Amino acid sequence: MRFRNICTADGTLFLDDKSYKVFYNVGAYGKEDEPELSALLQYLCERRATSGFTQHIDALVEKAKRNEKFRSTIIERVRSRARLKTFSDVDSKSAKADT
């Protein structure tokens, strides 16, 4: 199945950005006929690199994990999202209390 962007106000209006969304069940990597795609899905599922491509991805992941600036940026983004979620939860609770 493929999915495309569509306007919610006008169901006949499609965003012509040439993009499609494809969903995969990573746990079903063994049923995939294409070897490279199967290896990628297996890597995403089990974090086991079984092809040159997934070995390359794994090396990049390990390099990023050792990069302190990258780690700091990711940690700060996670903390910011947690704060935003907390503020959002507080706002929604106070809005319910006001009604």
Gaussian input, Z-matrix of N, CA and C with variables (Angstrom, degrees):
# hf/3-21g

backbone

0 1
 N
 C     1     B1
 C     2     B2     1     A1
 N     3     B3     2     A2     1     D1
 C     4     B4     3     A3     2     D2
 C     5     B5     4     A4     3     D3
 N     6     B6     5     A5     4     D4
 C     7     B7     6     A6     5     D5
 C     8     B8     7     A7     6     D6
 N     9     B9     8     A8     7     D7
 C    10    B10     9     A9     8     D8
 C    11    B11    10    A10     9     D9
 N    12    B12    11    A11    10    D10
 C    13    B13    12    A12    11    D11
 C    14    B14    13    A13    12    D12
 N    15    B15    14    A14    13    D13
 C    16    B16    15    A15    14    D14
 C    17    B17    16    A16    15    D15
 N    18    B18    17    A17    16    D16
 C    19    B19    18    A18    17    D17
 C    20    B20    19    A19    18    D18
 N    21    B21    20    A20    19    D19
 C    22    B22    21    A21    20    D20
 C    23    B23    22    A22    21    D21
 N    24    B24    23    A23    22    D22
 C    25    B25    24    A24    23    D23
 C    26    B26    25    A25    24    D24
 N    27    B27    26    A26    25    D25
 C    28    B28    27    A27    26    D26
 C    29    B29    28    A28    27    D27
 N    30    B30    29    A29    28    D28
 C    31    B31    30    A30    29    D29
 C    32    B32    31    A31    30    D30
 N    33    B33    32    A32    31    D31
 C    34    B34    33    A33    32    D32
 C    35    B35    34    A34    33    D33
 N    36    B36    35    A35    34    D34
 C    37    B37    36    A36    35    D35
 C    38    B38    37    A37    36    D36
 N    39    B39    38    A38    37    D37
 C    40    B40    39    A39    38    D38
 C    41    B41    40    A40    39    D39
 N    42    B42    41    A41    40    D40
 C    43    B43    42    A42    41    D41
 C    44    B44    43    A43    42    D42
 N    45    B45    44    A44    43    D43
 C    46    B46    45    A45    44    D44
 C    47    B47    46    A46    45    D45
 N    48    B48    47    A47    46    D46
 C    49    B49    48    A48    47    D47
 C    50    B50    49    A49    48    D48
 N    51    B51    50    A50    49    D49
 C    52    B52    51    A51    50    D50
 C    53    B53    52    A52    51    D51
 N    54    B54    53    A53    52    D52
 C    55    B55    54    A54    53    D53
 C    56    B56    55    A55    54    D54
 N    57    B57    56    A56    55    D55
 C    58    B58    57    A57    56    D56
 C    59    B59    58    A58    57    D57
 N    60    B60    59    A59    58    D58
 C    61    B61    60    A60    59    D59
 C    62    B62    61    A61    60    D60
 N    63    B63    62    A62    61    D61
 C    64    B64    63    A63    62    D62
 C    65    B65    64    A64    63    D63
 N    66    B66    65    A65    64    D64
 C    67    B67    66    A66    65    D65
 C    68    B68    67    A67    66    D66
 N    69    B69    68    A68    67    D67
 C    70    B70    69    A69    68    D68
 C    71    B71    70    A70    69    D69
 N    72    B72    71    A71    70    D70
 C    73    B73    72    A72    71    D71
 C    74    B74    73    A73    72    D72
 N    75    B75    74    A74    73    D73
 C    76    B76    75    A75    74    D74
 C    77    B77    76    A76    75    D75
 N    78    B78    77    A77    76    D76
 C    79    B79    78    A78    77    D77
 C    80    B80    79    A79    78    D78
 N    81    B81    80    A80    79    D79
 C    82    B82    81    A81    80    D80
 C    83    B83    82    A82    81    D81
 N    84    B84    83    A83    82    D82
 C    85    B85    84    A84    83    D83
 C    86    B86    85    A85    84    D84
 N    87    B87    86    A86    85    D85
 C    88    B88    87    A87    86    D86
 C    89    B89    88    A88    87    D87
 N    90    B90    89    A89    88    D88
 C    91    B91    90    A90    89    D89
 C    92    B92    91    A91    90    D90
 N    93    B93    92    A92    91    D91
 C    94    B94    93    A93    92    D92
 C    95    B95    94    A94    93    D93
 N    96    B96    95    A95    94    D94
 C    97    B97    96    A96    95    D95
 C    98    B98    97    A97    96    D96
 N    99    B99    98    A98    97    D97
 C   100   B100    99    A99    98    D98
 C   101   B101   100   A100    99    D99
 N   102   B102   101   A101   100   D100
 C   103   B103   102   A102   101   D101
 C   104   B104   103   A103   102   D102
 N   105   B105   104   A104   103   D103
 C   106   B106   105   A105   104   D104
 C   107   B107   106   A106   105   D105
 N   108   B108   107   A107   106   D106
 C   109   B109   108   A108   107   D107
 C   110   B110   109   A109   108   D108
 N   111   B111   110   A110   109   D109
 C   112   B112   111   A111   110   D110
 C   113   B113   112   A112   111   D111
 N   114   B114   113   A113   112   D112
 C   115   B115   114   A114   113   D113
 C   116   B116   115   A115   114   D114
 N   117   B117   116   A116   115   D115
 C   118   B118   117   A117   116   D116
 C   119   B119   118   A118   117   D117
 N   120   B120   119   A119   118   D118
 C   121   B121   120   A120   119   D119
 C   122   B122   121   A121   120   D120
 N   123   B123   122   A122   121   D121
 C   124   B124   123   A123   122   D122
 C   125   B125   124   A124   123   D123
 N   126   B126   125   A125   124   D124
 C   127   B127   126   A126   125   D125
 C   128   B128   127   A127   126   D126
 N   129   B129   128   A128   127   D127
 C   130   B130   129   A129   128   D128
 C   131   B131   130   A130   129   D129
 N   132   B132   131   A131   130   D130
 C   133   B133   132   A132   131   D131
 C   134   B134   133   A133   132   D132
 N   135   B135   134   A134   133   D133
 C   136   B136   135   A135   134   D134
 C   137   B137   136   A136   135   D135
 N   138   B138   137   A137   136   D136
 C   139   B139   138   A138   137   D137
 C   140   B140   139   A139   138   D138
 N   141   B141   140   A140   139   D139
 C   142   B142   141   A141   140   D140
 C   143   B143   142   A142   141   D141
 N   144   B144   143   A143   142   D142
 C   145   B145   144   A144   143   D143
 C   146   B146   145   A145   144   D144
 N   147   B147   146   A146   145   D145
 C   148   B148   147   A147   146   D146
 C   149   B149   148   A148   147   D147
 N   150   B150   149   A149   148   D148
 C   151   B151   150   A150   149   D149
 C   152   B152   151   A151   150   D150
 N   153   B153   152   A152   151   D151
 C   154   B154   153   A153   152   D152
 C   155   B155   154   A154   153   D153
 N   156   B156   155   A155   154   D154
 C   157   B157   156   A156   155   D155
 C   158   B158   157   A157   156   D156
 N   159   B159   158   A158   157   D157
 C   160   B160   159   A159   158   D158
 C   161   B161   160   A160   159   D159
 N   162   B162   161   A161   160   D160
 C   163   B163   162   A162   161   D161
 C   164   B164   163   A163   162   D162
 N   165   B165   164   A164   163   D163
 C   166   B166   165   A165   164   D164
 C   167   B167   166   A166   165   D165
 N   168   B168   167   A167   166   D166
 C   169   B169   168   A168   167   D167
 C   170   B170   169   A169   168   D168
 N   171   B171   170   A170   169   D169
 C   172   B172   171   A171   170   D170
 C   173   B173   172   A172   171   D171
 N   174   B174   173   A173   172   D172
 C   175   B175   174   A174   173   D173
 C   176   B176   175   A175   174   D174
 N   177   B177   176   A176   175   D175
 C   178   B178   177   A177   176   D176
 C   179   B179   178   A178   177   D177
 N   180   B180   179   A179   178   D178
 C   181   B181   180   A180   179   D179
 C   182   B182   181   A181   180   D180
 N   183   B183   182   A182   181   D181
 C   184   B184   183   A183   182   D182
 C   185   B185   184   A184   183   D183
 N   186   B186   185   A185   184   D184
 C   187   B187   186   A186   185   D185
 C   188   B188   187   A187   186   D186
 N   189   B189   188   A188   187   D187
 C   190   B190   189   A189   188   D188
 C   191   B191   190   A190   189   D189
 N   192   B192   191   A191   190   D190
 C   193   B193   192   A192   191   D191
 C   194   B194   193   A193   192   D192
 N   195   B195   194   A194   193   D193
 C   196   B196   195   A195   194   D194
 C   197   B197   196   A196   195   D195
 N   198   B198   197   A197   196   D196
 C   199   B199   198   A198   197   D197
 C   200   B200   199   A199   198   D198
 N   201   B201   200   A200   199   D199
 C   202   B202   201   A201   200   D200
 C   203   B203   202   A202   201   D201
 N   204   B204   203   A203   202   D202
 C   205   B205   204   A204   203   D203
 C   206   B206   205   A205   204   D204
 N   207   B207   206   A206   205   D205
 C   208   B208   207   A207   206   D206
 C   209   B209   208   A208   207   D207
 N   210   B210   209   A209   208   D208
 C   211   B211   210   A210   209   D209
 C   212   B212   211   A211   210   D210
 N   213   B213   212   A212   211   D211
 C   214   B214   213   A213   212   D212
 C   215   B215   214   A214   213   D213
 N   216   B216   215   A215   214   D214
 C   217   B217   216   A216   215   D215
 C   218   B218   217   A217   216   D216
 N   219   B219   218   A218   217   D217
 C   220   B220   219   A219   218   D218
 C   221   B221   220   A220   219   D219
 N   222   B222   221   A221   220   D220
 C   223   B223   222   A222   221   D221
 C   224   B224   223   A223   222   D222
 N   225   B225   224   A224   223   D223
 C   226   B226   225   A225   224   D224
 C   227   B227   226   A226   225   D225
 N   228   B228   227   A227   226   D226
 C   229   B229   228   A228   227   D227
 C   230   B230   229   A229   228   D228
 N   231   B231   230   A230   229   D229
 C   232   B232   231   A231   230   D230
 C   233   B233   232   A232   231   D231
 N   234   B234   233   A233   232   D232
 C   235   B235   234   A234   233   D233
 C   236   B236   235   A235   234   D234
 N   237   B237   236   A236   235   D235
 C   238   B238   237   A237   236   D236
 C   239   B239   238   A238   237   D237
 N   240   B240   239   A239   238   D238
 C   241   B241   240   A240   239   D239
 C   242   B242   241   A241   240   D240
 N   243   B243   242   A242   241   D241
 C   244   B244   243   A243   242   D242
 C   245   B245   244   A244   243   D243
 N   246   B246   245   A245   244   D244
 C   247   B247   246   A246   245   D245
 C   248   B248   247   A247   246   D246
 N   249   B249   248   A248   247   D247
 C   250   B250   249   A249   248   D248
 C   251   B251   250   A250   249   D249
 N   252   B252   251   A251   250   D250
 C   253   B253   252   A252   251   D251
 C   254   B254   253   A253   252   D252
 N   255   B255   254   A254   253   D253
 C   256   B256   255   A255   254   D254
 C   257   B257   256   A256   255   D255
 N   258   B258   257   A257   256   D256
 C   259   B259   258   A258   257   D257
 C   260   B260   259   A259   258   D258
 N   261   B261   260   A260   259   D259
 C   262   B262   261   A261   260   D260
 C   263   B263   262   A262   261   D261
 N   264   B264   263   A263   262   D262
 C   265   B265   264   A264   263   D263
 C   266   B266   265   A265   264   D264
 N   267   B267   266   A266   265   D265
 C   268   B268   267   A267   266   D266
 C   269   B269   268   A268   267   D267
 N   270   B270   269   A269   268   D268
 C   271   B271   270   A270   269   D269
 C   272   B272   271   A271   270   D270
 N   273   B273   272   A272   271   D271
 C   274   B274   273   A273   272   D272
 C   275   B275   274   A274   273   D273
 N   276   B276   275   A275   274   D274
 C   277   B277   276   A276   275   D275
 C   278   B278   277   A277   276   D276
 N   279   B279   278   A278   277   D277
 C   280   B280   279   A279   278   D278
 C   281   B281   280   A280   279   D279
 N   282   B282   281   A281   280   D280
 C   283   B283   282   A282   281   D281
 C   284   B284   283   A283   282   D282
 N   285   B285   284   A284   283   D283
 C   286   B286   285   A285   284   D284
 C   287   B287   286   A286   285   D285
 N   288   B288   287   A287   286   D286
 C   289   B289   288   A288   287   D287
 C   290   B290   289   A289   288   D288
 N   291   B291   290   A290   289   D289
 C   292   B292   291   A291   290   D290
 C   293   B293   292   A292   291   D291
 N   294   B294   293   A293   292   D292
 C   295   B295   294   A294   293   D293
 C   296   B296   295   A295   294   D294

   B1=1.4401
   B2=1.5158
   B3=1.3114
   B4=1.4570
   B5=1.5208
   B6=1.3234
   B7=1.4459
   B8=1.5162
   B9=1.3421
   B10=1.4589
   B11=1.5189
   B12=1.3371
   B13=1.4585
   B14=1.5238
   B15=1.3293
   B16=1.4580
   B17=1.5297
   B18=1.3126
   B19=1.4585
   B20=1.5315
   B21=1.3218
   B22=1.4696
   B23=1.5265
   B24=1.3143
   B25=1.4700
   B26=1.5292
   B27=1.3400
   B28=1.4623
   B29=1.5215
   B30=1.3127
   B31=1.4608
   B32=1.5185
   B33=1.3276
   B34=1.4670
   B35=1.5224
   B36=1.3295
   B37=1.4622
   B38=1.5267
   B39=1.3399
   B40=1.4564
   B41=1.5177
   B42=1.3202
   B43=1.4506
   B44=1.5266
   B45=1.2945
   B46=1.4645
   B47=1.5240
   B48=1.3408
   B49=1.4689
   B50=1.5253
   B51=1.3060
   B52=1.4730
   B53=1.5251
   B54=1.3252
   B55=1.4663
   B56=1.5250
   B57=1.3081
   B58=1.4588
   B59=1.5152
   B60=1.3080
   B61=1.4555
   B62=1.5215
   B63=1.3201
   B64=1.4631
   B65=1.5233
   B66=1.3206
   B67=1.4493
   B68=1.5253
   B69=1.3214
   B70=1.4545
   B71=1.5162
   B72=1.2988
   B73=1.4559
   B74=1.5236
   B75=1.3527
   B76=1.4592
   B77=1.5178
   B78=1.3315
   B79=1.4559
   B80=1.5190
   B81=1.3297
   B82=1.4682
   B83=1.5304
   B84=1.3301
   B85=1.4671
   B86=1.5228
   B87=1.3038
   B88=1.4542
   B89=1.5226
   B90=1.3177
   B91=1.4679
   B92=1.5250
   B93=1.3315
   B94=1.4680
   B95=1.5237
   B96=1.3432
   B97=1.4648
   B98=1.5275
   B99=1.3355
   B100=1.4663
   B101=1.5302
   B102=1.3271
   B103=1.4728
   B104=1.5340
   B105=1.3508
   B106=1.4718
   B107=1.5224
   B108=1.3283
   B109=1.4684
   B110=1.5229
   B111=1.3194
   B112=1.4570
   B113=1.5240
   B114=1.3377
   B115=1.4711
   B116=1.5227
   B117=1.3431
   B118=1.4614
   B119=1.5256
   B120=1.3173
   B121=1.4645
   B122=1.5244
   B123=1.3275
   B124=1.4656
   B125=1.5287
   B126=1.3254
   B127=1.4702
   B128=1.5249
   B129=1.3147
   B130=1.4655
   B131=1.5226
   B132=1.3139
   B133=1.4683
   B134=1.5226
   B135=1.3192
   B136=1.4674
   B137=1.5243
   B138=1.3378
   B139=1.4822
   B140=1.5348
   B141=1.3357
   B142=1.4649
   B143=1.5225
   B144=1.3269
   B145=1.4591
   B146=1.5271
   B147=1.3339
   B148=1.4633
   B149=1.5209
   B150=1.3341
   B151=1.4656
   B152=1.5207
   B153=1.3210
   B154=1.4581
   B155=1.5179
   B156=1.3259
   B157=1.4599
   B158=1.5291
   B159=1.3308
   B160=1.4683
   B161=1.5264
   B162=1.3270
   B163=1.4676
   B164=1.5315
   B165=1.3242
   B166=1.4626
   B167=1.5372
   B168=1.3168
   B169=1.4730
   B170=1.5235
   B171=1.3241
   B172=1.4646
   B173=1.5286
   B174=1.3301
   B175=1.4618
   B176=1.5311
   B177=1.3369
   B178=1.4657
   B179=1.5300
   B180=1.3170
   B181=1.4716
   B182=1.5217
   B183=1.3156
   B184=1.4625
   B185=1.5283
   B186=1.3366
   B187=1.4609
   B188=1.5291
   B189=1.3244
   B190=1.4693
   B191=1.5225
   B192=1.3321
   B193=1.4736
   B194=1.5220
   B195=1.3216
   B196=1.4711
   B197=1.5281
   B198=1.3300
   B199=1.4548
   B200=1.5300
   B201=1.3214
   B202=1.4719
   B203=1.5276
   B204=1.3261
   B205=1.4736
   B206=1.5239
   B207=1.3296
   B208=1.4662
   B209=1.5255
   B210=1.3302
   B211=1.4688
   B212=1.5238
   B213=1.3289
   B214=1.4639
   B215=1.5217
   B216=1.3352
   B217=1.4642
   B218=1.5219
   B219=1.3166
   B220=1.4621
   B221=1.5216
   B222=1.3159
   B223=1.4691
   B224=1.5256
   B225=1.3239
   B226=1.4713
   B227=1.5261
   B228=1.3247
   B229=1.4791
   B230=1.5226
   B231=1.3076
   B232=1.4717
   B233=1.5254
   B234=1.3153
   B235=1.4651
   B236=1.5257
   B237=1.3375
   B238=1.4634
   B239=1.5237
   B240=1.3183
   B241=1.4726
   B242=1.5174
   B243=1.3212
   B244=1.4622
   B245=1.5241
   B246=1.3405
   B247=1.4668
   B248=1.5222
   B249=1.3291
   B250=1.4569
   B251=1.5157
   B252=1.3173
   B253=1.4636
   B254=1.5230
   B255=1.3241
   B256=1.4616
   B257=1.5195
   B258=1.3417
   B259=1.4654
   B260=1.5232
   B261=1.3201
   B262=1.4592
   B263=1.5214
   B264=1.3364
   B265=1.4640
   B266=1.5205
   B267=1.3361
   B268=1.4603
   B269=1.5225
   B270=1.3421
   B271=1.4667
   B272=1.5204
   B273=1.3433
   B274=1.4577
   B275=1.5189
   B276=1.3399
   B277=1.4551
   B278=1.5230
   B279=1.3360
   B280=1.4580
   B281=1.5289
   B282=1.3312
   B283=1.4598
   B284=1.5179
   B285=1.3259
   B286=1.4673
   B287=1.5225
   B288=1.3265
   B289=1.4584
   B290=1.5171
   B291=1.3390
   B292=1.4594
   B293=1.5030
   B294=1.3356
   B295=1.4662
   B296=1.4999
   A1=110.50
   A2=116.23
   A3=121.46
   A4=107.90
   A5=116.00
   A6=122.28
   A7=109.03
   A8=116.44
   A9=122.14
   A10=109.19
   A11=115.11
   A12=120.70
   A13=109.68
   A14=115.68
   A15=121.99
   A16=108.67
   A17=116.90
   A18=121.99
   A19=109.20
   A20=117.15
   A21=119.77
   A22=111.93
   A23=117.40
   A24=120.16
   A25=111.75
   A26=116.90
   A27=121.84
   A28=107.92
   A29=117.09
   A30=122.93
   A31=115.12
   A32=117.62
   A33=119.96
   A34=111.72
   A35=117.03
   A36=121.55
   A37=109.97
   A38=115.31
   A39=121.72
   A40=109.82
   A41=117.24
   A42=121.98
   A43=106.79
   A44=116.55
   A45=120.93
   A46=110.59
   A47=116.34
   A48=120.40
   A49=111.66
   A50=116.42
   A51=122.56
   A52=113.22
   A53=116.82
   A54=118.96
   A55=110.26
   A56=114.85
   A57=122.52
   A58=107.95
   A59=116.32
   A60=121.41
   A61=107.26
   A62=115.51
   A63=121.07
   A64=106.61
   A65=116.65
   A66=121.91
   A67=109.61
   A68=115.80
   A69=121.60
   A70=109.49
   A71=116.22
   A72=122.66
   A73=105.60
   A74=116.94
   A75=119.51
   A76=112.19
   A77=117.61
   A78=120.87
   A79=112.98
   A80=116.70
   A81=120.80
   A82=111.05
   A83=116.87
   A84=120.37
   A85=111.97
   A86=118.40
   A87=121.97
   A88=113.46
   A89=117.67
   A90=121.91
   A91=112.33
   A92=116.85
   A93=121.01
   A94=109.96
   A95=116.72
   A96=121.97
   A97=113.09
   A98=116.88
   A99=120.66
   A100=109.53
   A101=118.96
   A102=121.74
   A103=114.78
   A104=117.76
   A105=119.30
   A106=111.43
   A107=117.21
   A108=120.49
   A109=109.74
   A110=116.60
   A111=120.79
   A112=110.70
   A113=116.72
   A114=121.06
   A115=110.96
   A116=117.10
   A117=120.50
   A118=110.79
   A119=117.54
   A120=120.84
   A121=110.84
   A122=116.75
   A123=120.72
   A124=109.81
   A125=116.70
   A126=120.05
   A127=110.37
   A128=116.76
   A129=120.55
   A130=111.74
   A131=116.11
   A132=120.96
   A133=112.28
   A134=116.81
   A135=121.26
   A136=114.37
   A137=116.05
   A138=122.01
   A139=110.96
   A140=114.66
   A141=121.20
   A142=108.22
   A143=117.14
   A144=122.31
   A145=109.81
   A146=115.70
   A147=120.15
   A148=112.97
   A149=117.65
   A150=120.60
   A151=108.19
   A152=115.83
   A153=119.83
   A154=111.84
   A155=116.37
   A156=120.94
   A157=111.74
   A158=116.71
   A159=118.87
   A160=111.37
   A161=117.28
   A162=119.47
   A163=110.00
   A164=116.18
   A165=120.99
   A166=110.15
   A167=116.80
   A168=121.14
   A169=109.75
   A170=116.70
   A171=120.98
   A172=111.01
   A173=117.37
   A174=120.74
   A175=110.78
   A176=116.96
   A177=120.57
   A178=111.48
   A179=116.40
   A180=120.75
   A181=110.04
   A182=116.73
   A183=120.38
   A184=111.52
   A185=116.86
   A186=120.77
   A187=110.29
   A188=117.04
   A189=121.00
   A190=111.17
   A191=116.53
   A192=120.08
   A193=111.57
   A194=117.03
   A195=121.15
   A196=112.41
   A197=117.67
   A198=122.28
   A199=109.06
   A200=116.89
   A201=121.87
   A202=112.06
   A203=117.93
   A204=119.95
   A205=110.30
   A206=116.92
   A207=121.54
   A208=110.11
   A209=116.48
   A210=121.14
   A211=110.81
   A212=117.21
   A213=121.19
   A214=111.25
   A215=116.08
   A216=120.54
   A217=110.62
   A218=117.05
   A219=121.23
   A220=110.36
   A221=117.30
   A222=121.07
   A223=110.23
   A224=117.71
   A225=120.98
   A226=111.13
   A227=117.17
   A228=120.03
   A229=111.22
   A230=116.70
   A231=120.33
   A232=109.75
   A233=116.88
   A234=120.66
   A235=111.07
   A236=117.33
   A237=121.14
   A238=110.80
   A239=116.33
   A240=119.78
   A241=110.94
   A242=116.64
   A243=120.04
   A244=109.90
   A245=117.15
   A246=120.16
   A247=110.42
   A248=117.82
   A249=120.84
   A250=110.99
   A251=117.01
   A252=120.42
   A253=110.04
   A254=116.97
   A255=120.75
   A256=110.16
   A257=117.55
   A258=120.95
   A259=110.62
   A260=116.98
   A261=121.34
   A262=110.56
   A263=116.75
   A264=120.84
   A265=110.87
   A266=117.40
   A267=121.44
   A268=109.78
   A269=117.58
   A270=121.49
   A271=111.97
   A272=116.85
   A273=119.26
   A274=111.36
   A275=117.58
   A276=120.18
   A277=111.02
   A278=117.12
   A279=118.71
   A280=110.44
   A281=117.61
   A282=120.41
   A283=110.51
   A284=117.07
   A285=120.37
   A286=110.06
   A287=117.39
   A288=120.79
   A289=111.51
   A290=117.02
   A291=121.49
   A292=112.74
   A293=118.06
   A294=120.50
   A295=112.06
   D1=144.41
   D2=175.05
   D3=-124.79
   D4=146.59
   D5=-179.68
   D6=-124.13
   D7=146.53
   D8=178.40
   D9=-127.43
   D10=162.18
   D11=177.00
   D12=-78.22
   D13=135.16
   D14=-179.55
   D15=-136.09
   D16=148.16
   D17=178.79
   D18=-72.28
   D19=128.51
   D20=-179.32
   D21=-74.01
   D22=-26.63
   D23=179.46
   D24=-79.39
   D25=-29.32
   D26=-178.78
   D27=-136.93
   D28=97.62
   D29=-174.90
   D30=-61.89
   D31=-8.36
   D32=178.29
   D33=-93.64
   D34=-5.47
   D35=-177.24
   D36=-99.55
   D37=113.95
   D38=179.20
   D39=-102.97
   D40=141.88
   D41=173.83
   D42=-76.02
   D43=114.22
   D44=-174.96
   D45=-88.24
   D46=58.28
   D47=-178.35
   D48=-97.52
   D49=6.93
   D50=177.17
   D51=64.06
   D52=17.89
   D53=179.29
   D54=-103.95
   D55=150.08
   D56=175.73
   D57=-132.70
   D58=151.49
   D59=175.54
   D60=-105.89
   D61=129.75
   D62=179.36
   D63=-122.89
   D64=130.21
   D65=-179.18
   D66=-109.75
   D67=136.07
   D68=179.30
   D69=-124.63
   D70=146.11
   D71=171.00
   D72=-91.35
   D73=99.71
   D74=-174.66
   D75=-62.10
   D76=-26.60
   D77=179.28
   D78=-69.01
   D79=-15.10
   D80=-179.84
   D81=-100.31
   D82=29.58
   D83=-177.56
   D84=-59.04
   D85=-29.21
   D86=-179.58
   D87=-69.02
   D88=-18.07
   D89=-179.97
   D90=-91.98
   D91=-6.42
   D92=-178.21
   D93=-77.43
   D94=131.23
   D95=-177.89
   D96=-77.20
   D97=-32.29
   D98=-177.35
   D99=-81.22
   D100=117.48
   D101=-174.39
   D102=-57.42
   D103=-44.18
   D104=-178.39
   D105=-66.32
   D106=-39.85
   D107=178.35
   D108=-67.03
   D109=-40.74
   D110=177.15
   D111=-59.95
   D112=-42.89
   D113=179.36
   D114=-64.53
   D115=-40.13
   D116=178.84
   D117=-65.61
   D118=-45.45
   D119=178.85
   D120=-62.48
   D121=-39.56
   D122=177.87
   D123=-64.16
   D124=-40.97
   D125=178.27
   D126=-61.95
   D127=-44.73
   D128=179.41
   D129=-64.20
   D130=-33.64
   D131=-178.04
   D132=-80.74
   D133=-46.02
   D134=-170.85
   D135=-114.80
   D136=-6.24
   D137=-176.41
   D138=56.93
   D139=40.45
   D140=177.70
   D141=-119.13
   D142=116.25
   D143=-177.92
   D144=-83.20
   D145=117.56
   D146=-176.33
   D147=-120.23
   D148=3.92
   D149=178.65
   D150=-139.10
   D151=168.25
   D152=177.49
   D153=-58.98
   D154=-40.83
   D155=-179.93
   D156=-63.94
   D157=-47.49
   D158=-178.70
   D159=-71.50
   D160=-28.16
   D161=174.36
   D162=-66.37
   D163=-37.97
   D164=176.92
   D165=-64.83
   D166=-45.87
   D167=177.70
   D168=-59.59
   D169=-45.23
   D170=-178.90
   D171=-61.64
   D172=-39.76
   D173=177.91
   D174=-64.12
   D175=-40.32
   D176=177.60
   D177=-65.69
   D178=-39.24
   D179=177.67
   D180=-62.68
   D181=-46.52
   D182=179.60
   D183=-63.09
   D184=-39.87
   D185=177.49
   D186=-62.57
   D187=-43.89
   D188=179.49
   D189=-63.70
   D190=-37.21
   D191=179.23
   D192=-65.07
   D193=-29.61
   D194=179.72
   D195=-86.29
   D196=-10.60
   D197=-177.71
   D198=-84.67
   D199=108.68
   D200=-174.26
   D201=-63.80
   D202=-38.45
   D203=179.04
   D204=-64.05
   D205=-43.60
   D206=178.27
   D207=-61.13
   D208=-46.30
   D209=-179.61
   D210=-61.00
   D211=-42.39
   D212=179.76
   D213=-63.24
   D214=-41.11
   D215=178.91
   D216=-63.08
   D217=-45.82
   D218=-179.54
   D219=-63.46
   D220=-45.61
   D221=-179.51
   D222=-61.02
   D223=-42.10
   D224=179.35
   D225=-64.83
   D226=-39.08
   D227=177.34
   D228=-64.23
   D229=-41.13
   D230=178.66
   D231=-63.87
   D232=-43.64
   D233=179.22
   D234=-64.02
   D235=-41.05
   D236=178.98
   D237=-62.56
   D238=-43.82
   D239=178.97
   D240=-64.47
   D241=-37.27
   D242=178.69
   D243=-65.42
   D244=-41.00
   D245=177.93
   D246=-65.05
   D247=-42.81
   D248=178.91
   D249=-62.34
   D250=-41.24
   D251=178.54
   D252=-64.03
   D253=-41.03
   D254=178.79
   D255=-61.76
   D256=-45.62
   D257=178.52
   D258=-63.53
   D259=-39.35
   D260=179.30
   D261=-64.19
   D262=-42.43
   D263=178.22
   D264=-63.48
   D265=-42.20
   D266=179.83
   D267=-64.22
   D268=-44.36
   D269=179.31
   D270=-61.14
   D271=-43.20
   D272=-178.66
   D273=-69.06
   D274=-34.47
   D275=177.87
   D276=-69.71
   D277=-39.72
   D278=179.95
   D279=-71.03
   D280=-32.35
   D281=176.96
   D282=-65.99
   D283=-38.66
   D284=178.02
   D285=-67.63
   D286=-37.38
   D287=-179.83
   D288=-68.13
   D289=-29.63
   D290=-179.66
   D291=-73.45
   D292=-21.63
   D293=-176.30
   D294=-86.50

